[in-house]
Amino acid sequence: MPTQKLTPEIINAAIEGFESQKRRIDSQIAELRQLLSPDNTNVTPAPDVPVRKRKISAAGRRRMAAAQQARWAKVRGEKAPASSPAAPAQAKKKRELSEAGRQAIIEATKKRWALKQAAGKKVAEKSPAKAAKKTAATPVAQ
């Protein structure tokens, strides 16, 4: 491999290139040092976009306050205040399932299981035939 002769022009061009790189690196180091200095007066301003705050209704604030009071009462070992303004006047009645509804659910479940079991039997019936075909088609290596 022939090597190039280093002419003074090539050497001067290399020196200029390295000096420009050095200046760029020095300026970046100076910027970083300025960020580290305690008397940094060059603070970036906050963006002009205002931060939107969530709006919570009065009823929501009452519910949150009642929940917080109940949590603190539990921590202190007290009973939660029963007459809180956020507590409903009457607890919701638990819904009951009618006998007809119960029978409809039972019948639908039995029907689904019957279909699933029938599909499983079909797959089981097909499987031995496929296995027999595979063994018959595969040559035995001796």
C-alpha positions as CSV (number, residue, x, y, z in Angstrom):
1,M,0.0,0.0,0.0
2,P,1.6,3.3,-1.0
3,T,1.5,6.0,1.7
4,Q,0.8,9.6,0.8
5,K,3.4,12.2,1.3
6,L,2.4,14.7,3.9
7,T,2.7,18.0,2.2
8,P,2.6,21.2,4.2
9,E,-0.8,22.0,2.6
10,I,-2.3,18.7,4.0
11,I,-0.7,19.3,7.4
12,N,-2.1,22.9,7.6
13,A,-5.6,21.7,6.6
14,A,-5.5,19.0,9.3
15,I,-4.4,21.6,11.9
16,E,-7.2,24.0,10.9
17,G,-9.8,21.1,11.1
18,F,-8.6,20.1,14.5
19,E,-8.6,23.6,15.9
20,S,-12.2,24.2,14.7
21,Q,-13.2,21.0,16.5
22,K,-11.3,22.2,19.6
23,R,-13.2,25.5,19.5
24,R,-16.5,23.8,19.2
25,I,-15.8,21.4,22.1
26,D,-14.5,24.3,24.3
27,S,-17.7,26.2,23.7
28,Q,-19.8,23.2,24.6
29,I,-17.7,22.7,27.8
30,A,-18.2,26.4,28.7
31,E,-22.0,26.0,28.3
32,L,-22.1,23.0,30.5
33,R,-19.9,24.7,33.2
34,Q,-22.3,27.7,33.1
35,L,-25.2,25.3,33.8
36,L,-23.3,23.9,36.8
37,S,-22.4,27.2,38.4
38,P,-24.6,28.3,41.4
39,D,-25.0,31.9,40.1
40,N,-26.7,30.7,37.0
41,T,-28.9,33.6,35.9
42,N,-29.7,32.1,32.5
43,V,-32.8,30.2,33.6
44,T,-35.0,29.0,30.8
45,P,-38.4,30.6,31.0
46,A,-41.6,28.5,31.5
47,P,-43.5,27.8,28.3
48,D,-46.4,30.1,27.5
49,V,-48.9,27.2,27.5
50,P,-51.0,27.4,30.7
51,V,-51.4,24.2,32.6
52,R,-55.1,23.2,32.7
53,K,-56.4,22.1,36.1
54,R,-59.1,19.6,36.5
55,K,-62.5,20.9,37.6
56,I,-64.1,18.8,40.3
57,S,-67.8,19.3,41.1
58,A,-69.0,20.3,44.6
59,A,-70.5,16.8,45.0
60,G,-67.3,15.2,44.0
61,R,-65.4,17.3,46.6
62,R,-67.9,16.3,49.2
63,R,-67.5,12.6,48.4
64,M,-63.7,12.9,48.5
65,A,-63.9,14.8,51.9
66,A,-66.2,12.1,53.3
67,A,-63.9,9.3,52.1
68,Q,-60.9,11.1,53.6
69,Q,-62.7,11.5,57.0
70,A,-63.6,7.8,57.0
71,R,-60.0,6.9,56.3
72,W,-58.7,9.0,59.1
73,A,-61.4,7.7,61.5
74,K,-60.3,4.1,60.6
75,V,-56.7,5.0,61.3
76,R,-57.6,6.5,64.7
77,G,-59.8,3.5,65.5
78,E,-63.1,5.5,65.5
79,K,-66.2,4.6,63.7
80,A,-66.9,6.5,60.5
81,P,-69.4,9.3,60.9
82,A,-72.8,7.9,60.1
83,S,-74.5,11.2,59.3
84,S,-72.1,12.5,56.8
85,P,-73.6,14.7,54.1
86,A,-72.2,12.5,51.3
87,A,-73.8,9.3,52.7
88,P,-77.0,8.4,50.8
89,A,-80.2,8.6,52.8
90,Q,-81.0,4.9,52.1
91,A,-78.8,2.1,51.1
92,K,-79.6,0.5,47.7
93,K,-81.7,-2.6,47.9
94,K,-79.8,-5.7,46.8
95,R,-81.3,-7.0,43.6
96,E,-82.6,-10.6,43.6
97,L,-82.7,-13.0,40.7
98,S,-86.1,-14.4,39.9
99,E,-86.7,-18.1,39.6
100,A,-87.5,-17.8,35.8
101,G,-84.2,-15.9,35.3
102,R,-82.3,-18.5,37.2
103,Q,-83.8,-21.3,35.1
104,A,-82.9,-19.4,31.9
105,I,-79.3,-19.1,33.0
106,I,-79.1,-22.8,33.9
107,E,-80.6,-23.9,30.5
108,A,-78.2,-21.6,28.6
109,T,-75.3,-22.9,30.5
110,K,-76.3,-26.6,29.9
111,K,-76.7,-25.8,26.2
112,R,-73.2,-24.2,26.0
113,W,-71.6,-27.2,27.7
114,A,-73.4,-29.7,25.5
115,L,-72.2,-27.9,22.4
116,K,-68.6,-27.7,23.8
117,Q,-68.6,-31.4,24.6
118,A,-70.0,-32.3,21.2
119,A,-67.3,-30.3,19.5
120,G,-64.7,-32.1,21.7
121,K,-66.0,-35.5,20.7
122,K,-65.8,-34.5,17.0
123,V,-62.1,-33.6,17.4
124,A,-61.4,-36.8,19.3
125,E,-63.1,-38.9,16.6
126,K,-61.0,-37.2,13.9
127,S,-57.7,-37.6,15.7
128,P,-57.3,-41.4,15.5
129,A,-57.9,-41.3,11.8
130,K,-55.3,-38.6,11.3
131,A,-52.8,-40.5,13.4
132,A,-53.4,-43.7,11.4
133,K,-52.9,-41.8,8.1
134,K,-49.7,-40.3,9.4
135,T,-48.2,-43.6,10.5
136,A,-49.2,-45.3,7.2
137,A,-47.7,-42.5,5.1
138,T,-44.4,-42.2,7.1
139,P,-41.8,-44.7,5.9
140,V,-40.0,-46.6,8.6
141,A,-36.3,-46.0,8.7
142,Q,-34.2,-49.2,9.1
